[in-house]
Amino acid sequence: MENKITTLFKIKYPVIQGGMVWCSGWRLVSAVSNAGGLGLLGAGSMYPDVLREHIQKTKRATDKPFGVNIPLLYPDMDELIKIIVDEDVKIVFTSAGNPKTWTKFLKDKGIVVAHVVSSSKFARKCEDAGVDAVVAEGFEAGGHNGREETTTFTLIPQVRQATSLPLIAAGGIATGKSTLAAMILGADGVQIGTRFAISAESSASDEFKNLCCSLNEGDTMLCLKKISPTRMIKNNFYSRIEEAEARGANADELKEILGRARAKKGIFEGDMNEGELEIGQIASHLKKIISAREIIDDIVSEFNQAAGNMAAIRL
Amino acid sequence: MENKITTLFKIKYPVIQGGMVWCSGWRLVSAVSNAGGLGLLGAGSMYPDVLREHIQKTKRATDKPFGVNIPLLYPDMDELIKIIVDEDVKIVFTSAGNPKTWTKFLKDKGIVVAHVVSSSKFARKCEDAGVDAVVAEGFEAGGHNGREETTTFTLIPQVRQATSLPLIAAGGIATGKSTLAAMILGADGVQIGTRFAISAESSASDEFKNLCCSLNEGDTMLCLKKISPTRMIKNNFYSRIEEAEARGANADELKEILGRARAKKGIFEGDMNEGELEIGQIASHLKKIISAREIIDDIVSEFNQAAGNMAAIRL
């Protein structure tokens, strides 16, 4: 297949691995890119020097395209951007901020820019800002999330209608069938987070990956809406947030409970009780830790079989 | 197409019109059934005598199969069930309760029974209870909703895996493309509420239909989680609920604000400020009031075109 997404990023399959904090280091990124997808380093959990090291290691591990995801709330953006330009990174996905802030600068350096949104309104802002592609992410996605709570099923057709930009669907997508479903709804490609977070090459702790593989439906929940809506696994830490929210705690009280570095504590260091365990709803559908290449191969073969079955189906 | 759903209900298209309070009367139900879908009367907003009248009028307006949706919390179930049996209704969809309570009784009378769930766990309970088909409804759906907040995109593949029952997807589905996407995710058919609520034959007020056609993304929200999670349009009434929830109001306080008969006041009587305006997220994608037949024809032609396009696509 050649389409807007494979052409834009010069990749074989329109499958992008989300640049997730504490999961998306050089091992995962190079494995995904080597398997024909697009790997993205998750700069959100890296000090600038750590990002430089991961970029250099990724370059040594693959000659295929890869990129970096940057949350625009990053405290030291200037230094991060300088490293990305110095290291000649060709693709940047930005999220959690205004696409106008950095898009022109990055594009002037020859970098392809995608931006993550959770609404058609922000997709149109991306188009105005000159972004090359938009990632539309639904309510079911793990981690930080939109305030409108629009799900992938309802978001994708609306963003498709709102913009002619290449459109990448995210949230709840983990398989070949869900990739095909997203493309029927209007997407040109998909961004998959949760399934790659649980892959063999993810830098997440074994404790985190194993817990994700044992989840049932309803075991993640969107909370912290008075600070920044975040989907996480229900654990001891979540219970304290839930209890505080039920009694009407304000943002300051919630920040006090949240404290600092809880995502690292949970995802990376393996504290399943007190960590902030960001993962998507679709985790409850995933039961095995396999390699990034096996994931991509599985998506491709399931997609092709499901698309082939469509030939005979008419209402 | 012949599949598990068309065969079970003896209908032309696997498209079911949700039995919605204050929308799904005999006009809508007979129009949907005459167009080849399955119309469902919404008994939840009908006194027993009113239901009997609507069943009789539906029978006069169509010779095609139709059914009745009953919320199992209905205060006078015995009388309702007696009318359904007396009037020789062949199909019942139950919701909001335990499928064990009435399934055997209804099936012994020769009635086909479907039950609405929001999780795989309850889908398995349906199978144990002898239900003939399961409706799996995602977080994006309007009105009463599941506590797990599982979206259509993540729910359908999991329910498909959990049960071999004929599976009807609901929540966020309004078009041919979304019907096809739901079937790729594992559904045998779809239940469409929101789009039919806004149809010409819906008994909802013009004020409600016009407001629904003017919504933007994010204009509905799931609230009342301490009573029974319900998706509704943000209006004056919603704002009071939202403010109370933010300060930690308990279930009794919320019930006090809710009062009685607000869905009727809003949807049926047209009070857009103080009514409880139940509708799904996908309303913001719908801009026109058209007939049930035009809706079904549009779904069928869009589905067939999309399935044809997909048949040639390979990764």
Boltz contact constraints between the chains, C-beta under 6 A:
constraints:
  - contact:
      token1: [A, 1]
      token2: [B, 315]
      max_distance: 6.0
  - contact:
      token1: [A, 13]
      token2: [B, 315]
      max_distance: 6.0
  - contact:
      token1: [A, 119]
      token2: [B, 217]
      max_distance: 6.0
  - contact:
      token1: [A, 120]
      token2: [B, 217]
      max_distance: 6.0
  - contact:
      token1: [A, 140]
      token2: [B, 151]
      max_distance: 6.0
  - contact:
      token1: [A, 140]
      token2: [B, 153]
      max_distance: 6.0
  - contact:
      token1: [A, 140]
      token2: [B, 154]
      max_distance: 6.0
  - contact:
      token1: [A, 148]
      token2: [B, 217]
      max_distance: 6.0
  - contact:
      token1: [A, 148]
      token2: [B, 218]
      max_distance: 6.0
  - contact:
      token1: [A, 150]
      token2: [B, 217]
      max_distance: 6.0
  - contact:
      token1: [A, 151]
      token2: [B, 140]
      max_distance: 6.0
  - contact:
      token1: [A, 151]
      token2: [B, 151]
      max_distance: 6.0
  - contact:
      token1: [A, 151]
      token2: [B, 172]
      max_distance: 6.0
  - contact:
      token1: [A, 152]
      token2: [B, 153]
      max_distance: 6.0
  - contact:
      token1: [A, 153]
      token2: [B, 140]
      max_distance: 6.0
  - contact:
      token1: [A, 153]
      token2: [B, 152]
      max_distance: 6.0
  - contact:
      token1: [A, 153]
      token2: [B, 153]
      max_distance: 6.0
  - contact:
      token1: [A, 153]
      token2: [B, 172]
      max_distance: 6.0
  - contact:
      token1: [A, 154]
      token2: [B, 140]
      max_distance: 6.0
  - contact:
      token1: [A, 154]
      token2: [B, 172]
      max_distance: 6.0
  - contact:
      token1: [A, 154]
      token2: [B, 281]
      max_distance: 6.0
  - contact:
      token1: [A, 154]
      token2: [B, 282]
      max_distance: 6.0
  - contact:
      token1: [A, 157]
      token2: [B, 285]
      max_distance: 6.0
  - contact:
      token1: [A, 158]
      token2: [B, 217]
      max_distance: 6.0
  - contact:
      token1: [A, 158]
      token2: [B, 285]
      max_distance: 6.0
  - contact:
      token1: [A, 172]
      token2: [B, 151]
      max_distance: 6.0
  - contact:
      token1: [A, 172]
      token2: [B, 153]
      max_distance: 6.0
  - contact:
      token1: [A, 172]
      token2: [B, 154]
      max_distance: 6.0
  - contact:
      token1: [A, 177]
      token2: [B, 184]
      max_distance: 6.0
  - contact:
      token1: [A, 177]
      token2: [B, 185]
      max_distance: 6.0
  - contact:
      token1: [A, 180]
      token2: [B, 184]
      max_distance: 6.0
  - contact:
      token1: [A, 181]
      token2: [B, 181]
      max_distance: 6.0
  - contact:
      token1: [A, 181]
      token2: [B, 184]
      max_distance: 6.0
  - contact:
      token1: [A, 181]
      token2: [B, 185]
      max_distance: 6.0
  - contact:
      token1: [A, 184]
      token2: [B, 177]
      max_distance: 6.0
  - contact:
      token1: [A, 184]
      token2: [B, 180]
      max_distance: 6.0
  - contact:
      token1: [A, 184]
      token2: [B, 181]
      max_distance: 6.0
  - contact:
      token1: [A, 184]
      token2: [B, 306]
      max_distance: 6.0
  - contact:
      token1: [A, 185]
      token2: [B, 177]
      max_distance: 6.0
  - contact:
      token1: [A, 185]
      token2: [B, 181]
      max_distance: 6.0
  - contact:
      token1: [A, 217]
      token2: [B, 119]
      max_distance: 6.0
  - contact:
      token1: [A, 217]
      token2: [B, 120]
      max_distance: 6.0
  - contact:
      token1: [A, 217]
      token2: [B, 148]
      max_distance: 6.0
  - contact:
      token1: [A, 217]
      token2: [B, 150]
      max_distance: 6.0
  - contact:
      token1: [A, 218]
      token2: [B, 148]
      max_distance: 6.0
  - contact:
      token1: [A, 247]
      token2: [B, 248]
      max_distance: 6.0
  - contact:
      token1: [A, 248]
      token2: [B, 247]
      max_distance: 6.0
  - contact:
      token1: [A, 248]
      token2: [B, 248]
      max_distance: 6.0
  - contact:
      token1: [A, 281]
      token2: [B, 154]
      max_distance: 6.0
  - contact:
      token1: [A, 282]
      token2: [B, 154]
      max_distance: 6.0
  - contact:
      token1: [A, 285]
      token2: [B, 157]
      max_distance: 6.0
  - contact:
      token1: [A, 285]
      token2: [B, 158]
      max_distance: 6.0
  - contact:
      token1: [A, 300]
      token2: [B, 315]
      max_distance: 6.0
  - contact:
      token1: [A, 303]
      token2: [B, 315]
      max_distance: 6.0
  - contact:
      token1: [A, 304]
      token2: [B, 314]
      max_distance: 6.0
  - contact:
      token1: [A, 304]
      token2: [B, 315]
      max_distance: 6.0
  - contact:
      token1: [A, 306]
      token2: [B, 184]
      max_distance: 6.0
  - contact:
      token1: [A, 307]
      token2: [B, 310]
      max_distance: 6.0
  - contact:
      token1: [A, 307]
      token2: [B, 313]
      max_distance: 6.0
  - contact:
      token1: [A, 310]
      token2: [B, 307]
      max_distance: 6.0
  - contact:
      token1: [A, 310]
      token2: [B, 310]
      max_distance: 6.0
  - contact:
      token1: [A, 310]
      token2: [B, 311]
      max_distance: 6.0
  - contact:
      token1: [A, 311]
      token2: [B, 311]
      max_distance: 6.0
  - contact:
      token1: [A, 313]
      token2: [B, 307]
      max_distance: 6.0
  - contact:
      token1: [A, 314]
      token2: [B, 304]
      max_distance: 6.0
  - contact:
      token1: [A, 315]
      token2: [B, 1]
      max_distance: 6.0
  - contact:
      token1: [A, 315]
      token2: [B, 13]
      max_distance: 6.0
  - contact:
      token1: [A, 315]
      token2: [B, 300]
      max_distance: 6.0
  - contact:
      token1: [A, 315]
      token2: [B, 303]
      max_distance: 6.0
  - contact:
      token1: [A, 315]
      token2: [B, 304]
      max_distance: 6.0
